[in-house]
Amino acid sequence: MPDIDFYRAEIERMRAQVGRQRKEILQLQRAGVATAAAELLLGRMLAKIEGLCVERDRLKKEQGGPTKGRVLGGRSW
């Protein structure tokens, strides 16, 4: 089973891909080319990222990571 670092790296990699895909869709739209298929792919990529984030959060919770809302290095008063 992959560890939390794998999920973090995969999320980061896929977010970069999504950025490139969005730029490509904009270029196609400016050129007047149909982008329906590219937008469907983008939707699937975003859904995949969401699933990876859920799994990452589950693993983080299991490992007893910092509680939500706390700032790293924040004051403890």
Backbone as a printed PyTorch tensor [residue, N CA C, xyz], in Angstrom:
tensor([[[  0.8450,  -1.1790,   0.0000],
         [  0.0000,   0.0000,   0.0000],
         [  0.8940,   1.2480,   0.0000]],

        [[  0.6040,   2.2060,  -0.8590],
         [  1.4230,   3.4170,  -0.9280],
         [  1.3380,   4.2250,   0.3770]],

        [[  2.4050,   4.9510,   0.6710],
         [  2.4070,   5.7660,   1.8790],
         [  1.9430,   7.1850,   1.5590]],

        [[  1.8570,   8.0040,   2.5870],
         [  1.3330,   9.3620,   2.4410],
         [  2.2010,  10.2080,   1.5070]],

        [[  3.5050,   9.9590,   1.5000],
         [  4.3930,  10.7220,   0.6130],
         [  4.0910,  10.4330,  -0.8560]],

        [[  3.7340,   9.1900,  -1.1460],
         [  3.3490,   8.8420,  -2.5200],
         [  2.1220,   9.6540,  -2.9440]],

        [[  1.1060,   9.6980,  -2.0650],
         [ -0.1100,  10.4390,  -2.3990],
         [  0.1810,  11.9240,  -2.5710]],

        [[  1.0200,  12.4820,  -1.7170],
         [  1.3570,  13.9040,  -1.8410],
         [  2.0570,  14.1870,  -3.1630]],

        [[  3.0000,  13.3370,  -3.5360],
         [  3.7300,  13.5310,  -4.7950],
         [  2.8020,  13.3700,  -5.9950]],

        [[  1.9180,  12.3840,  -5.9250],
         [  0.9890,  12.1410,  -7.0350],
         [  0.0150,  13.3090,  -7.1900]],

        [[ -0.4660,  13.8440,  -6.0830],
         [ -1.3660,  15.0040,  -6.1310],
         [ -0.6480,  16.1970,  -6.7540]],

        [[  0.5820,  16.4400,  -6.3290],
         [  1.3550,  17.5530,  -6.8750],
         [  1.5870,  17.3810,  -8.3750]],

        [[  1.9360,  16.1660,  -8.7960],
         [  2.1860,  15.8880, -10.2140],
         [  0.9190,  16.1080, -11.0320]],

        [[ -0.2060,  15.6070, -10.5120],
         [ -1.4470,  15.7320, -11.2670],
         [ -1.9490,  17.1680, -11.3120]],

        [[ -1.7100,  17.9310, -10.2630],
         [ -2.1040,  19.3460, -10.2850],
         [ -1.3270,  20.1050, -11.3530]],

        [[ -0.0690,  19.7630, -11.5250],
         [  0.7230,  20.3810, -12.5930],
         [  0.1450,  20.0010, -13.9530]],

        [[ -0.2540,  18.7380, -14.1030],
         [ -0.8650,  18.2930, -15.3620],
         [ -2.1620,  19.0460, -15.6300]],

        [[ -2.9570,  19.2560, -14.5890],
         [ -4.2250,  19.9720, -14.7370],
         [ -3.9530,  21.3970, -15.2240]],

        [[ -2.9270,  22.0270, -14.6790],
         [ -2.5750,  23.3720, -15.1220],
         [ -2.2180,  23.4080, -16.5950]],

        [[ -1.4280,  22.4300, -17.0240],
         [ -1.0730,  22.3580, -18.4430],
         [ -2.3080,  22.0940, -19.3040]],

        [[ -3.1820,  21.2220, -18.8210],
         [ -4.4070,  20.8900, -19.5730],
         [ -5.2920,  22.1290, -19.7200]],

        [[ -5.4110,  22.9050, -18.6500],
         [ -6.2340,  24.1300, -18.7090],
         [ -5.6700,  25.1160, -19.7250]],

        [[ -4.3510,  25.2770, -19.7230],
         [ -3.7230,  26.1780, -20.6990],
         [ -3.9760,  25.6940, -22.1190]],

        [[ -3.8850,  24.3920, -22.3120],
         [ -4.1200,  23.8320, -23.6400],
         [ -5.5670,  24.0530, -24.0810]],

        [[ -6.5040,  23.8930, -23.1640],
         [ -7.9140,  24.1180, -23.4880],
         [ -8.1340,  25.5700, -23.8860]],

        [[ -7.5160,  26.4940, -23.1620],
         [ -7.6420,  27.9120, -23.5220],
         [ -7.0990,  28.1900, -24.9180]],

        [[ -5.9740,  27.5860, -25.2390],
         [ -5.4000,  27.7690, -26.5730],
         [ -6.3430,  27.2250, -27.6440]],

        [[ -6.9230,  26.0660, -27.3860],
         [ -7.8530,  25.4840, -28.3520],
         [ -9.0920,  26.3580, -28.5120]],

        [[ -9.5930,  26.8890, -27.3880],
         [-10.7780,  27.7470, -27.4690],
         [-10.4800,  29.0190, -28.2580]],

        [[ -9.2940,  29.5930, -28.0440],
         [ -8.9140,  30.7960, -28.7970],
         [ -8.8200,  30.5010, -30.2880]],

        [[ -8.4100,  29.2750, -30.6160],
         [ -8.2820,  28.8890, -32.0170],
         [ -9.6230,  28.4580, -32.6130]],

        [[-10.6580,  28.3920, -31.7870],
         [-11.9760,  28.0140, -32.2780],
         [-12.1680,  26.5170, -32.4330]],

        [[-11.3510,  25.7260, -31.7620],
         [-11.4320,  24.2650, -31.8410],
         [-12.3260,  23.7710, -30.7000]],

        [[-13.1210,  22.7470, -30.9720],
         [-13.9930,  22.1660, -29.9540],
         [-13.1580,  21.5810, -28.8150]],

        [[-13.5930,  21.8340, -27.5870],
         [-12.8130,  21.3940, -26.4260],
         [-13.5820,  20.4530, -25.5150]],

        [[-14.6980,  19.9140, -25.9620],
         [-15.5330,  19.0660, -25.1050],
         [-14.7650,  17.8570, -24.5820]],

        [[-14.0240,  17.1830, -25.4420],
         [-13.2820,  15.9940, -25.0170],
         [-12.1890,  16.3600, -24.0110]],

        [[-11.5180,  17.4830, -24.2450],
         [-10.4590,  17.9160, -23.3310],
         [-11.0470,  18.3160, -21.9790]],

        [[-12.2370,  18.9150, -21.9950],
         [-12.8850,  19.3050, -20.7440],
         [-13.3460,  18.0770, -19.9670]],

        [[-13.7850,  17.0320, -20.6580],
         [-14.1420,  15.7830, -19.9900],
         [-12.9190,  15.1550, -19.3330]],

        [[-11.8090,  15.1550, -20.0470],
         [-10.5660,  14.6400, -19.4850],
         [-10.1640,  15.4340, -18.2510]],

        [[-10.2850,  16.7450, -18.3260],
         [ -9.9640,  17.6010, -17.1920],
         [-10.8400,  17.2550, -15.9910]],

        [[-12.1070,  17.0150, -16.2300],
         [-13.0160,  16.6240, -15.1550],
         [-12.6100,  15.3180, -14.5000]],

        [[-12.2020,  14.3520, -15.3240],
         [-11.7470,  13.0630, -14.7770],
         [-10.4640,  13.2350, -13.9690]],

        [[ -9.5830,  14.1010, -14.4500],
         [ -8.3380,  14.3550, -13.7260],
         [ -8.6260,  14.9990, -12.3760]],

        [[ -9.5400,  15.9540, -12.3440],
         [ -9.8920,  16.6150, -11.0910],
         [-10.5450,  15.6390, -10.1100]],

        [[-11.3750,  14.7310, -10.6300],
         [-11.9970,  13.7150,  -9.7710],
         [-10.9350,  12.7800,  -9.1900]],

        [[ -9.9500,  12.4310,  -9.9900],
         [ -8.8560,  11.5720,  -9.5300],
         [ -8.0660,  12.2680,  -8.4220]],

        [[ -7.7970,  13.5630,  -8.6060],
         [ -7.0820,  14.3280,  -7.5820],
         [ -7.8900,  14.3620,  -6.2930]],

        [[ -9.1840,  14.5600,  -6.4130],
         [-10.0480,  14.5860,  -5.2310],
         [ -9.9790,  13.2660,  -4.4770]],

        [[ -9.9940,  12.1540,  -5.2040],
         [ -9.8760,  10.8400,  -4.5770],
         [ -8.5340,  10.6610,  -3.8800]],

        [[ -7.4690,  11.1340,  -4.5110],
         [ -6.1420,  11.0580,  -3.9010],
         [ -6.0690,  11.9080,  -2.6350]],

        [[ -6.7200,  13.0670,  -2.6540],
         [ -6.7300,  13.9350,  -1.4720],
         [ -7.4740,  13.2780,  -0.3170]],

        [[ -8.5660,  12.6020,  -0.6220],
         [ -9.3280,  11.8930,   0.4130],
         [ -8.4640,  10.8100,   1.0370]],

        [[ -7.7720,  10.0560,   0.2040],
         [ -6.9120,   8.9830,   0.7100],
         [ -5.7450,   9.5580,   1.5160]],

        [[ -5.1640,  10.6520,   1.0390],
         [ -4.0730,  11.3090,   1.7680],
         [ -4.5520,  11.7780,   3.1420]],

        [[ -5.7390,  12.3890,   3.1770],
         [ -6.2770,  12.8730,   4.4450],
         [ -6.5670,  11.7240,   5.4070]],

        [[ -7.0290,  10.5980,   4.8630],
         [ -7.3020,   9.4280,   5.6980],
         [ -6.0050,   8.9150,   6.3200]],

        [[ -4.9640,   8.8360,   5.5030],
         [ -3.6760,   8.3750,   6.0150],
         [ -3.1000,   9.3500,   7.0440]],

        [[ -3.2710,  10.6460,   6.7890],
         [ -2.7720,  11.6470,   7.7110],
         [ -3.4820,  11.5240,   9.0600]],

        [[ -4.7810,  11.2730,   9.0060],
         [ -5.5650,  11.1030,  10.2280],
         [ -5.1030,   9.8650,  10.9950]],

        [[ -4.8370,   8.7760,  10.2660],
         [ -4.3580,   7.5430,  10.8970],
         [ -3.0100,   7.7500,  11.5750]],

        [[ -2.1530,   8.5500,  10.9650],
         [ -0.8130,   8.7780,  11.5020],
         [ -0.8250,   9.7820,  12.6480]],

        [[ -1.9840,  10.3920,  12.8990],
         [ -2.0580,  11.3700,  13.9750],
         [ -1.3920,  12.6770,  13.6280]],

        [[ -1.5810,  13.1080,  12.3990],
         [ -0.9990,  14.3710,  11.9520],
         [ -1.5990,  15.5490,  12.6960]],

        [[ -1.1210,  16.7590,  12.4040],
         [ -1.6320,  17.9370,  13.0940],
         [ -3.1280,  18.1070,  12.8720]],

        [[ -3.8040,  18.6240,  13.8830],
         [ -5.2470,  18.8120,  13.7640],
         [ -5.5400,  19.9470,  12.8000]],

        [[ -6.7030,  19.8720,  12.2050],
         [ -7.0790,  20.8750,  11.2170],
         [ -7.2340,  22.2400,  11.8950]],

        [[ -6.7660,  23.2710,  11.2210],
         [ -6.9010,  24.6130,  11.7290],
         [ -5.6760,  25.1270,  12.4640]],

        [[ -4.7320,  24.2740,  12.7420],
         [ -3.5110,  24.7110,  13.4190],
         [ -2.4900,  25.1410,  12.3910]],

        [[ -1.8160,  26.2030,  12.7120],
         [ -0.7900,  26.7240,  11.8200],
         [  0.5500,  26.1370,  12.2230]],

        [[  1.2800,  25.6640,  11.2500],
         [  2.5990,  25.1070,  11.5320],
         [  3.4990,  26.2010,  12.0970]],

        [[  4.0490,  25.9680,  13.2760],
         [  4.9130,  26.9590,  13.9020],
         [  4.1460,  28.0930,  14.5590]],

        [[  2.8310,  27.9210,  14.6780],
         [  2.0030,  28.9830,  15.2710],
         [  2.1430,  29.0300,  16.7870]],

        [[  1.6050,  30.0660,  17.3350],
         [  1.6710,  30.2320,  18.7920],
         [  0.7730,  29.2210,  19.4760]],

        [[  1.1580,  28.8450,  20.6860],
         [  0.3810,  27.8300,  21.3920],
         [ -0.3770,  28.4210,  22.5780]],

        [[ -0.5670,  29.7120,  22.6060],
         [ -1.3020,  30.3170,  23.7090],
         [ -2.6820,  30.5100,  23.3450]]])
